[in-house]
Amino acid sequence: MIDRIRLQEIVREAGRIAHSRWPGDGHALSTWEKTPGDPVSEADLEVDAFLKRELGALLPSAGWLSEETVDDPGRLDNDLIWLVDPIDGTRDFIRGRPGWAVSVALISAGRPLIGMLAAPSRGEEWIAEAGKGATLNDQAITASRRTEFSGARIPIDQLPSPDSDLVIVEKPNSIALRIAMVAADMADLVATLRWGYEWDVGAATLIAREAGAQVSDAFGAPLGYNKRDPRAFGVLVSSPEIHGAAVERIAERARDLSK
């Protein structure tokens, strides 16, 4: 249906474009805030325009939903859409830190069909296709298989007191990369308790699921894509054995914060 090699080339080139603007390599970068506390850079827009052009040429029939493009409700009439975050983890990108990635997913009938993350500042390229497994730098990956919730590794800056039995590991700003860490057994659990957008997690959740992780929203319900309101409350990705315990642990907080 789609030229996967060409798709990989496009996402890799998008990563190269972003990396060529990354302050971590000494490049000057123009930045501003879309709204207070919501930063964006010229690189976000450049990568978005490149992906819209190239992915549109690769699969002209597909719709488009991106963080940096005004939403066209016409996508709702299309079974296929490109779901894009041109730079997930913009705060790390702007600060010259490596915790960012270009995120691209192809959504078919509300479910991710292909997902790719390019994280050139980390030397990482993540790919998954539904039913065909997931890879990191062309090597097959298997998600965390942790069986006990207490002691689970979680990429977070600081643990809330109710979760002091968990173990902190590296936290990239990109939620996509944090989810991918579970997919590659670098972490056991990722959980957010806020409204988030489909483009933040579309590619990464497919990578995690294809690697064997369990994926849901903060309440344990399945995630859907290409919805009229492209948001969900929270994302929860973990080893399958601890997923139920994770849902139970955050249930009350999720109910309170989602109101």
N, C-alpha and C positions, 0 to 999 in steps of 0.2 A: 504493500500500500504506500510505503514511504521509503525514500532513500535514506537509510539510517546512517550510512557513512557520510553523506552530505550533511545530514542533521548534526552529526558529531562535529564536523568541520565548522559549521556555523556557530555552534555553541562555544567551541574552542576559540574561534576568532573573536567572538563577543568577549570572552575572558581576556584575550590579548589586548583588545581595545581598552577595556577597563583597567587592566594592569598598566598600560602605557600612560594612564592618568593618575595612578595611585601615588599618593604622597609618601608612602612607605619606601618608594624608590627615588624620592627627592623631587617629584613632579609638583609644580604649582597647580592648584585646583580651585576653581570658582565654586562656592557653595552658598546656599541660602536656606531658609525655612519655608516650606509650603504652608504650614501652620505652626504655631509655637510648639517647639519640641519635636518637630517632624522634619529632619534635615533632608536635603537633596543636593546633588551636585551636577555639574555639567556632564560628568561621565555617565550618570544615570540616564540622562536624556539621550546622549550619543549612543549608548548601548541599546536603549529602547528603540530608537529609530532604525539602527542597523538590524536588529532582530525582526522588527515589524516588516521591513523590506524583504529580508532574505527568507524568513519563514513563510511570508506571504507568497513569495515566488515558489518555494518548495511545495507548498500545499495550498493553492489558491482557494480551495473550497472551505478551508477552516476559518472560524471566527477568531476573535482576539479579545483577550482580557489581560491587562497589564497594570501594574501599580502606577506607571508613569504616563498612561494614556487615558483620556476621557472615555468612560465606559459607553459603549454603543449597545443599547438594549437589543439590537438585531441579533446579537450573539445567541440570545435565548432560543432563536428559531433554528439554530445550527447544532447538530449532534457532535460536531468536531470543533474544538477551539484550541488555540494556543494560549497557555496560561503562563505568564512571564513575570518574573521579578528581575529587572535588569541588573540590579546590585542589591542582593539581600544582605543586610548587615552594613548599611550605609554609614552608621556611626563609626564602626571599626575602619571602614574604607577611608573616611575623611580624616581620621586620626592617624592613619598610616599603620594600622594594625592589620594582621592577616585574616581576621575572622569574618570574611565576606565571600560571597559566591554569586555567580550568575546562575539563575534558576529558570529552567524551561521545561514545561510539561505539555504533552498533547493529551487533551481530555476527549474521551469518546463516550457519549451517552451518560455523562455525569461521573465517569470514573477515569483516573489516570491510565493512559495506555503506554506512554513512554515518559520517562523522567530523566533529566540530566542536570548535573551541577558542575560548573567549572569554577575551581578555586585556585587560580594560578599562583597566588602569593603563598599558598600552602603546598603547591605541587600536587594538587588532587583533582581528579576527574571521576565523577560518579555517574553511573549509568544503570538504568533498569528498564526492562520492558515487561509488561504484564505477562505472567506465566513463564518467563524465561530467566528469572533470577536477577541478581544485582552484582555490579562490579565496582571496584575502586582501582583506578589505574590499570584496567584490563584484567584484574585478578578477582575471581569470585569471592564474595564476602558472605559471612554468616553472622546473623545478629546475636546479641546477648542471649544466653540461655540461663540466666540467673534464676534460681528457684526460691530464694528468700528475699522478702522485701527489705527487711532491715539490713543495712550495709550496702544497699544498691548505690552504684555510682551515678551521680547526676551532675551535668554541667550547669553550674549556678555560681553566682558571686558569693552569696551568703544564704545559709539555711534558716528558714523560719524555725522558731523553737519547737513546734510540733514535729518537725522533720529532722531533729538532731541525730537520729539514728542512721541517716543517710551519709554518703561520702562524696565530698566535693571533688570534681575533676575540672579540667580546663573548660572555659565557657567562651566560645566564639560569639560575637554579637549576632551572627546569622542564625536564625532559628532553623533554617534548612540544614546548616552544618551540624547543629546540635542533634537534630533528628538522625542525620547520617551517621553520627558517632554511635548511636544505638545499633544501626544497621551493620557497622563494622566491629561491634563488640568493644568499642572504646568507652562506652557508657551503657548503663542498664536501663535508664529511665530519663525521659524528658516530659515535663508537664508545664503547661502555661495556663494561667487563670485570667484571661482577658479575651476580649473580642479580637479575633485575628482574621486576616484575609486569605482567600484561597491561594493567591499567588505566593504567599509566604511558604506554604507547605505542600503544594501540589506535587512537585517533583520529588521532594524528600520523603514524603510519606509512601510513595510508590517504591522508592529505593529501600526503605525500611521494611515494608511489607514483603517485597520480593526476597529480602535477605532473611525473612522469618520472624520479624518483630510483629507485635500486635499494635494496631493503630486505631484511635478513636478520638472523639472530642473529649472535653473534660468530664462529661457525664457517662462516658463509656459507649456512646452511640456512634454509628458509622459516620464518616465525613462524606459529604456530597460536594460536587463541583459543577460549575456553570449554573449556579442558582441566581435568581433575580437579585437577592441580597447576597453578595459573595463573601459572607462572613460566617464564622462559627465561633462558639464560645470555647476557647481553649483547644489545645491539642495534647493528646496523651499517647506517647509511644514508649513501649517497653518490651522486655522479654515476655513471652506469653504467660509464663508461670506467675509473674508478679502483677499482671495487668489488673486483675480483679482487686487485689489489695491496694493498688494505686488509686483506682476509682473510689474505693471506700475511704481511703485516707483523705482525699481532697473533696469529697462529696459536699460536705457542709459549706466549705469555703466557696466551691463552685456555685452552689445555690445562692449564697449571699451576694457574691460579686457579679453574677450574671443579671441581677435585677435591674 
